Amino acid sequence: MIVKTALTALALIAAPAVSFATCFGKEHQAMSCAAGTLWDAEEQACVSTATS
């Protein structure tokens, strides 16, 4: 019984660390803008395209 409790506690403690490790380093996400706009990296937003 003590072994099962210890293993369960270890699994519950380790689970958040494992889930954090899988997300580490993924800072970039794909960005899509509406029609007629483009992504402006400087402004970090979608901006309308100039039409002439």
ZIBELMO-V700101 format. One record per residue. RES is the residue in three letters. SS is DSSP state (H for helix, E for strand, C for the rest). PHI is phi in radians with two decimals (* if undefined). Layout:
RES & SS & PHI
RES & SS & PHI
//
This chain:
MET & C & *
ILE & H & -1.15
VAL & H & -1.15
LYS & H & -1.09
THR & H & -1.13
ALA & H & -1.13
LEU & H & -1.15
THR & H & -1.13
ALA & H & -1.09
LEU & H & -1.11
ALA & H & -1.12
LEU & H & -1.19
ILE & H & -1.32
ALA & H & -1.38
ALA & H & -1.00
PRO & H & -1.11
ALA & H & -1.14
VAL & H & -1.20
SER & H & -1.18
PHE & H & -1.18
ALA & H & -1.12
THR & H & -1.27
CYS & H & -1.73
PHE & C & -1.16
GLY & C & 1.55
LYS & C & -1.73
GLU & C & -1.61
HIS & C & -1.74
GLN & C & -2.12
ALA & C & -1.23
MET & C & -2.08
SER & C & -2.14
CYS & C & -1.91
ALA & C & -1.16
ALA & C & -1.02
GLY & C & 1.53
THR & E & -2.26
LEU & E & -2.28
TRP & E & -1.36
ASP & E & -1.87
ALA & C & -1.15
GLU & C & -1.19
GLU & C & -1.55
GLN & C & 0.99
ALA & E & -2.75
CYS & E & -1.41
VAL & E & -2.18
SER & E & -1.26
THR & C & -1.44
ALA & C & -1.34
THR & C & -2.04
SER & C & -2.19
//
